[in-house]
Amino acid sequence: MSTHQSGHDLADLWSRVTGTQAAPPGWLVLATGAAALLAVLARPLWHLARNAVTIAHEGGHGLAALLTGRKLAGIRLHSDTSGLTLSYGRPTGPGMVLTALAGYTAPALLGLGCAALLAADRITLLLWLAIALLLALLVRIRNAFGLFTVLIAGGAFFLVSWFGTAQVQAGFAYLGCWFLLFGAVRPVLELQHQRRIGWARDSDADQLARLTHIPGLAWITVFLLTALACLALGAAWLLQPLQL
């Protein structure tokens, strides 16, 4: 292949990734939203799909640790949909607070970012950014189940983005976005239930309480309000074409 042809192909790929796509039909937006809500509410589906929320949760911890100057030792994802992010640095201070805060807020904020891209008709860009984020996470994973989970997720995004039709890509992107927005709420409610019965004494909320001397319930409220605000705003963006 000539250098000219190679450059032309790269330019075409870049144009494809960064360009806009036609907005999907309204029924697809509503159907993917309903499917995502079902996956969150139905216990058997939630137990499987919750791994996607765990990936975002632990990725949020990891990113916050790096951005605040902490040393990220690794991330583990477990088959019971729990996870663990290990970082080293000062045991107190803003860096540790932001790292602990990032977990439960990350899925909602990520879902909101996805909604912004979809509202701007950047479906392909969303899919490729997801692949890039999963690749960045992959090098930090430190257990076999975590590697398997992230590889499966990344492979799904790649196959859809490379081989899927425009409608398949739109459906996959909207489904993932809706799921992050809806799925960010349930773990917060589950966490408070576990705290109430004494099963989560070392949760993110309790760590934040020890770090800031602000009650854990206040941090649960922050998590929940963040998730609900992102859901409301993200839904408004996703449903905007239906109102035209």
Buried (B, 14 or more C-beta within 10 A) or exposed (E): EEEEEEEEEEEEEEEEBEEEBEBBEEEBBBBBBEBBBEBBEEEEEBEEBBBBBBBBBBBBBBBBBBEBEBEBEBBBBBEEBEBBBBBEBEEEEEBBBBBBBBBBBBBBBBBBBBBBBBBEBBBBBBBBBBBEBBEEBBEBBBBEBBEEBBBEBBEBBBEBBEEBEEEEBBBBBBBBBBBBBBBBBBBBEEBBEEBEEEEBEEBBBBBBBEBBEBEBEEBBBBBBEBBBEBBEBBBEBBBBBEEE
